[in-house]
Amino acid sequence: MSAKSILEVRDLSVAFYGEEILRGVSFDVAKGETMVIIGPNGAGKTVLFRALLGLVPYAGSIRWAEDARFGYIPQRLYFERAIPITVREFLLIKAKNFWLPEKSFLKHLSHELSLVGLDDPILSKTIGELSGGELQRVMIAWALLDHPDVLLFDEPTSGIDVGSEETIYNLVSRLQKERGTTVLIISHDLHVVYRYASHVLCLNREMVCYGEPDEVLSPQQLQKLYGESGYYRHHAH
């Protein structure tokens, strides 16, 4: 593995019950870069993340840099809105991963909350009181608590308002610049690709294109990826 790489994937394939979901996918991710994965619904994007995290069986090769630490923010989290658990209690669950007393952990937590644009008073709110944008930022704070080298976001702005969407992507950019965090994002928004991605992976069960966005995202490739109607819808977003 190259000293500059944090991830190397070669000829990755995933099949469930005899149905091939991913076939022959190969790419590299450099340390500190942002790679965006795009493709239509059912293209295997979330399955790719699950394979990278070792959550599903696969064929081929996935090589992470030694001692790489991961943070994962899934596309959707469903909470019973009446669940009587505060943000503080929810985040303290992760304190088990730290050799820190609760007081020291809460101080550490306060710093991570400020990084995602939240203040300490949110700790006393219940999960059910949070807006979609607040919940997403709480989940990012959760993922950041042990300072991962890699963050994997599965459509991080799904179901939240435009203002929160901009905050989330600005946060991603800030993490990359300030901490050197490697970021992998699944998105349907080409604006996100052009604004934030070092590289883009176009996926539709197999790799349609991979490289720097300005070099590989031609109208022809996007039409091949999404089809005629899907291309125009996504291009205009």
C-alpha positions in Angstrom: 0.0 0.0 0.0 1.2 3.5 -0.9 2.2 5.7 2.1 -0.3 8.3 0.8 -3.2 5.9 0.7 -5.6 5.1 3.5 -7.7 2.7 1.5 -7.2 0.4 -1.5 -10.0 -1.6 -3.0 -9.5 -4.2 -5.7 -12.1 -6.1 -7.7 -14.7 -5.9 -4.9 -17.8 -7.9 -5.4 -20.8 -8.5 -3.1 -23.7 -10.9 -3.6 -26.8 -11.6 -1.5 -28.7 -14.9 -2.0 -27.1 -15.3 -5.4 -27.9 -11.8 -6.6 -24.8 -9.7 -7.4 -25.0 -6.3 -5.9 -21.5 -5.0 -6.6 -19.2 -6.4 -9.3 -15.5 -5.7 -9.9 -15.2 -2.3 -8.1 -11.6 -0.9 -7.7 -10.4 2.4 -6.4 -8.0 4.1 -4.1 -8.5 6.8 -1.4 -5.7 9.1 -0.3 -5.2 10.2 3.2 -7.1 13.5 3.9 -9.1 13.5 0.7 -12.9 13.7 0.2 -14.4 11.1 -2.1 -18.1 11.3 -3.1 -19.9 8.2 -4.3 -22.8 8.9 -6.6 -25.3 6.7 -8.5 -29.0 5.9 -8.8 -31.1 4.2 -6.1 -30.2 0.5 -5.8 -26.7 1.1 -7.2 -25.1 -0.6 -4.2 -23.7 2.6 -2.6 -24.7 1.7 1.0 -23.7 -1.9 0.4 -20.2 -0.6 -0.6 -20.0 1.2 2.8 -21.1 -1.9 4.6 -18.4 -3.9 2.9 -15.7 -1.3 3.7 -16.7 -1.6 7.3 -16.6 -5.3 7.3 -20.3 -5.7 7.9 -21.1 -7.9 4.9 -19.1 -10.8 3.2 -17.4 -9.9 0.0 -15.0 -11.1 -2.7 -11.9 -9.2 -3.7 -9.6 -7.1 -1.6 -10.2 -4.2 0.8 -7.0 -2.8 2.4 -7.1 -0.1 5.0 -4.0 1.7 6.4 -2.8 0.1 9.6 -4.7 1.3 12.7 -7.2 3.4 10.7 -10.1 4.4 12.9 -13.6 4.9 11.5 -16.7 7.0 12.1 -19.9 6.1 10.4 -23.0 8.2 10.0 -25.8 6.1 8.4 -28.4 7.5 6.1 -31.3 7.3 8.5 -31.8 6.7 12.2 -35.2 6.0 13.5 -35.9 7.0 17.1 -39.1 6.6 19.0 -39.9 10.3 19.5 -41.1 9.7 23.1 -38.0 7.8 24.1 -36.9 9.3 27.5 -33.2 9.7 26.8 -31.3 13.0 26.7 -28.6 13.9 24.3 -26.1 13.7 27.2 -27.2 10.2 28.1 -27.1 9.1 24.5 -23.6 10.4 24.0 -22.3 9.1 27.3 -23.1 5.6 26.0 -19.9 6.0 24.0 -17.9 7.0 27.1 -17.4 3.2 27.6 -14.8 3.6 24.8 -12.7 6.1 26.8 -10.6 5.7 29.9 -12.0 9.0 31.2 -14.1 9.9 34.2 -17.5 11.4 33.3 -16.5 15.0 34.1 -13.4 14.8 31.7 -15.5 13.1 29.1 -18.1 15.8 29.2 -15.4 18.4 28.7 -14.2 16.5 25.7 -17.7 16.2 24.4 -18.3 20.0 24.7 -15.4 20.5 22.3 -16.9 18.1 19.7 -20.3 19.7 20.1 -18.8 23.1 19.4 -17.1 21.7 16.3 -20.5 20.7 14.8 -22.1 24.0 15.7 -24.0 22.9 18.9 -23.9 24.4 22.4 -23.9 22.6 25.7 -27.6 23.3 26.4 -28.6 20.7 23.8 -27.3 18.0 26.1 -30.4 18.4 28.3 -32.8 18.0 25.3 -34.3 14.6 24.7 -33.6 12.9 21.4 -37.3 13.4 20.4 -37.0 17.2 20.8 -34.3 17.5 18.2 -34.8 18.8 14.6 -33.5 16.7 11.8 -30.5 19.0 11.4 -29.7 18.9 15.2 -30.0 15.1 15.2 -27.6 14.8 12.3 -25.1 17.0 14.0 -25.4 15.0 17.2 -24.7 11.9 15.2 -21.6 13.5 13.7 -20.4 14.5 17.2 -20.9 10.9 18.2 -18.7 9.8 15.3 -16.1 12.4 16.1 -15.7 11.5 19.8 -12.8 9.1 19.3 -11.1 11.3 16.6 -11.5 8.9 13.6 -9.1 9.0 10.7 -12.0 8.3 8.3 -15.6 9.4 8.3 -18.2 7.6 6.2 -21.4 9.6 5.5 -24.4 7.9 3.9 -26.4 10.8 2.4 -25.7 13.1 5.4 -28.3 15.7 4.5 -31.2 13.4 3.7 -34.4 14.7 5.2 -33.0 18.0 6.7 -33.6 21.6 5.7 -31.4 23.5 3.3 -29.7 25.6 6.0 -28.7 22.6 8.0 -27.5 20.9 4.8 -25.1 23.7 4.1 -23.9 23.5 7.8 -23.2 19.8 7.4 -21.1 20.1 4.3 -19.2 23.1 5.6 -18.4 20.9 8.7 -17.2 18.1 6.5 -14.9 20.5 4.7 -13.6 22.0 7.9 -12.8 18.5 9.3 -10.8 17.7 6.3 -8.8 20.9 6.4 -8.3 21.1 10.2 -7.9 17.5 11.2 -6.8 15.9 7.9 -9.8 13.6 8.2 -10.5 11.4 5.2 -14.1 11.7 4.2 -16.3 9.3 2.1 -19.7 10.6 1.2 -22.7 9.0 -0.5 -24.7 11.8 -2.2 -27.2 12.4 -5.0 -26.2 16.1 -5.3 -23.7 16.9 -8.1 -23.2 20.3 -6.5 -21.6 18.5 -3.5 -19.3 16.6 -5.9 -18.0 19.7 -7.7 -17.7 21.7 -4.5 -16.1 19.2 -2.0 -14.8 16.1 -3.8 -11.2 15.4 -4.6 -12.4 12.3 -6.4 -15.8 10.9 -7.4 -16.8 7.2 -7.7 -19.8 6.7 -10.1 -21.5 3.4 -9.1 -24.3 1.4 -10.6 -23.6 -2.1 -9.3 -20.2 -1.7 -11.1 -17.9 1.2 -11.5 -19.1 3.5 -14.3 -16.4 6.1 -13.7 -13.8 7.2 -11.1 -11.4 10.1 -10.9 -11.4 13.9 -10.5 -14.9 15.3 -11.0 -13.9 17.8 -13.8 -12.2 15.0 -15.7 -14.7 12.1 -15.5 -18.2 13.7 -15.1 -19.0 14.3 -18.7 -22.7 14.4 -19.9 -22.1 11.1 -21.6 -20.9 9.4 -18.3 -23.8 10.9 -16.3 -26.3 9.7 -18.9 -24.7 6.3 -18.7 -24.9 6.3 -14.9 -28.4 7.6 -14.4 -30.2 7.1 -17.8 -31.7 9.9 -19.8 -34.3 11.2 -17.3 -32.2 10.6 -14.2 -29.3 12.5 -15.7 -31.2 15.7 -16.3 -32.9 15.5 -12.9 -29.6 15.1 -11.0 -27.7 17.6 -13.2 -30.2 20.3 -12.5 -30.2 19.7 -8.7 
